[in-house]
Amino acid sequence: MGMKHFDALREAAAEISDLHAAMALLEWDQQTFMPHNSAADRSEQIGTLAKLIHEKSSAKTFGKLIEKASKETANLPPDAFESRLCRRLRREFGKTSRVPASLAAKIAGTAAKAHRAWAEAREKSDFSVFQPYLAQLIDLRRRYAGYFQPSGDIYDPLLDNFEEGCTVAKIDPIFTSLREKQCALLRKIAAGTQVDDTFLHTEYDPAGQLAFVNEVITRMGYDFTRGRQDMSEHPFTTSFGLNDVRITTKVFAKLPVSCLLSSVHECGHALYELGIDKKLNRTPLAEGASFAFHESQSRLWENFVARSHDFWTFFYPKLRELFPAQLADVPLEAFYRAVNKVEPSLIRTEADEATYNLHIMLRYEMEKDMLNGRIEVADIPGTWNRKSLEYLGIEPENDAQGVLQDIHWSMGEFGYFPTYALGNLIAAQIWTRAERELPGLGESIREGDFSPLLGFLRKNLHVYGAKFTPAETLRLSTGCNRIDPDCFMGILERKYAAIYGFRAE
Ligand code: ZN
């Protein structure tokens, strides 16, 4: 059966994918190798590509083509590639065309100014510099969300931009239960004897750190013929199609575990994309199912693998051989505990596994209140500090350490944060299923063999890419219909009960 409209649509979508890849390559270069003085030209080039992408993907003719191709493929099974591609493009085009171009442009323009103000505010640790821009962005995002009414909560359309189908009504009960249990766990940990990790804060030669990290990610299954690892200020993963998925890392001489865990984290993201069905290449389905699913993969490797006793049983002797002066007197047990030290801190990106979600819930609650007009913009720093004290037991000394620490709001992005916590929860559910279905999982990891785990993840998640919705992908990958915070909490309880010496629930 000929499908001329679908074929034309597929070709048009492939061109847009190519432009995205080209833009991503320019951005990757900007973060890694670009000489400092070409920044101005580079931002013009990226701007031109962004404009081309916007023109192509919001063109009326493109919308018509999506409609025609959707009709043409209407009788195919609902999980056919063709139906799924049409569905995805319909959703994206529908979202874009609902919002007037003038409002979208206003948001982009305000965000650019807000971002500069935020950087200055953070530098001076003075929220008032950023305050008027944040007020404008909240107002613009409220107007944006208005185009998607009636929805349950004004925050919902923004959540949906990062996680399809995600709503306040769905997240609230998950986070309410999670918050209570995380705070209770933190109290039990605080009552235990604190772990000594001083040996993780001495000098470790960067070249040795990188050699170690390379061995770890090679064993994890990262394919250096379809990717590479370089250095950047902020580690990230980017892809230029399914055969070129790159990661970056950053080495701190006195924080050896930081480089390792951030490489493992990014490698987890990259393995996801490298495992996507090649049939989806050059389409918008050639990516993770959602932000939360993407984060589930980086977190699974970072927390459930690279912070596990099994992992260090294999790798610790190798690390010790590389750094005898630092580690000769440190037994495996002490090292394992140090890697899992829990200590509430003010900065989200430096938070440990047991406190991370609390940082997210604080932001989620504030975004919800900001968009619903339940909080005055001037009161945002105060609310932040109060919640920080309530959840983490510590209060920022200044705005830079508190409300100004994250870049997201300065870019007009509200609704992104919850996906980080949801990713942690999904990771726990996938991990639990892997443990159930792979009886030799722990043993293979103790032998440095990650292929059973990677094979499991590929088969049950990676291969699908973004072909299915997050809800469908949750069913396929975990076997469950809902995100279950208790699964995550169970893993944390058992782990920290052993490390901090309390009775697990
Ligand atoms: Zn990540």
Residues whose N, C-alpha, C, O or C-beta is under 5 A from the ligand:
A	BS01	ZN	E295 S298
